Structure formats: structure tokens, C-alpha cells
């Protein structure tokens, strides 16, 4: 007799849900890393602009004063973009945390059905062994009866 898991469709469903949750989580991590890279690029631009402003302050020429004003305006706008990007990164962290929780729950549910399958399979094996032992006992009794008759 072949083993048939009674909740096979549910186990398959939960396995698919776990795979989907895992894909979503990986995608959200990738997106978070992308957003962090954008934030780091903004920080690098900010450092470059601050360095440039420092160099211009050292020269103190009329031409450099115009550049200094431009760089300060650029830095103000950049600070605004940095703050916006920080919020984006924070939001993506929250999304990643949510996706991770969904993945953990889906993995738990799938694991529950895997354990149930294992228990049912162990019970099936136990019953099969019992049937086999009964068949062997009947065969031995039948042979014994034949040898008594002969």
C-alpha cells in the first residue's frame, strides 16, 4: 500500500506561500540596499561639496565668493534630499521587517504540515509493519498446521 498524506494540498499551498514570502523578502532587502546606496551617494556629494567650499574659502577672491554662495545653496538642497532619502530608507527598513515576519510565519505554517506528514508517515510505517508481521505469523501457523497434518 502506498502512503498518501491527507493534507498534501494544504502542505503544498503553505510551501508555495513560504516561497512567495521568501521572494518578497529578498526583493525588499534588495530594494533597501539600493535605497541605502542612494543615501550614501548623497552623503558623498555632500562631503565633496563641503570640501570644495573649504577650498574656496581659503582662496578669498571675488570670483570664489559667487561659487561659495552656489555651493551653500547646493548644500541646503542636498540636505533636504538627504533627509527625504533617510525617510525612504527608514520606510524600507519597516517594509523589510514586515516581509521578514510574513516569511517567518509562512515558514512556521509549512513546517507544521511537514511535521504532520512525518507523523502520519511514521504511523503508516508502523501499521504496514504490523500487517507484515501478522501475515508472517499467519504463514507460520499455516505451515505448522500443514506439518501437523502430514
N, C-alpha and C positions, 0 to 999 in steps of 0.2 A: 504494500500500500504506500502511496506517495504522500508526503507531508504537504498540507495546504494550510497556510496561515489565514486565520479567519478575518484579520484586519489588514490584509495586504494592501487594499486600495487606500486605506487611511494612512498606512505607513508610507506608501509611495507619495501620497499628497503632501505629507509632512516633510518628506525628503526633498520634494520639489520646492516647498516653501523655504526650507533651510538654504537650498542652493540659490534661490532668488534673493533671500536676505543677505547671503554672503556676497553675491554680486553687487547688490546695492551698497553694502558697507564698503567694499573695495572701491567702488566708484566714488563714494563720498569721501573716502580717505584721499583718493587721487585729486579730487577737486579741492580739498582742504590744502593739500601740498601746493597745488597750483596757486591758490589764493595767498598762501604764505610766501611763495616766491615773488608774487606781485608786490606784496608788502615790503619784502626785503629789497627789491629793486627800487622802490620809492625811498627807502632809508638810504640806499647807496647814492641816489640822486641828491638827497638832502645833504649827505656828507660831502659830496663833490661841490655842491653849491656853497656850503659853509666854508670849505677850503678855498674856493675861488674868491669869496667875499673877503676872507682873511688876507689873501694875496693883494687884492685891490686896495684894501685899507692901508697896506704898507706903502703903496706907490704914491698915494695922495696927490693925484693930478685932477684937473677939471674933467678930463675925459673919464677917469676912473670913478668919479662921483656919480655919473649917469649910470654906469654899469652897476655900481653898488646899489643904487635905488632899484634897478631892474632885478638884481639878484634877490634883494629883500622882498620884493613883490612876489617873485617866483617862489621864495621860501614860504611866504604866507599861504599861497595857493597850494603848495606842496603839503604843508601841514594839514590843510583841510582834506586833501586827498588821502593822506596817511591815516587820519582819524576815521574817514569813511572806510578805508580798507581794513583798519583794525576791527571795525564793527562787522564787516563781511567775514573776517577770519573767526571772530567770536561766534557769529551765527553758524558758520560751517562746523565749528567745534561742537556746537549743540546738536546740529544735524547728525554728525558722526556718532555722538553719544546715543542719540535716538536709534540710529541704524544698528549700532552695536547691541543695544538692548533687544531690539527686534530679532537680531541674529541669535543672541543667547537664548531667547525664549523659543525660537524655532528649533534650535539645536536640542533643547531640553525635550520638546514635544517629540521630535524624531527619535531621540534616544529612548524615550518611554516606550515607543512602539517597537524599537529594536529589542529592548529587554523583554517585552511581552512576547515577541516572536521567539526569542531564545527559550523562554519558559515553556511556551507551547511546544517547541521542538523537543525539548528535554522530556516533556510529558509524553509526546508522541513516541520517542525512542523507548521510553520506559514501557509503554503499552505494547509496542512491537516486540520487545524482548520478552515480555510476559507471554504474548501469543506464541512466540517461537518456543519458549520453554514448555508451554502447555502442549504444543504439537509434538515436541520431542518426547515428553512424558507419555503421551498417547501412543506414540510409535513404540516406545519401550514396553508399555503394557501390552500392546497388541502382539509384539514379538514374544513376550513372556508367555502369553496365553497360548500362542501357537506352539511354543516349545513344550508347554504342559500337555497339550492335546496330543502331540506327536509322540 
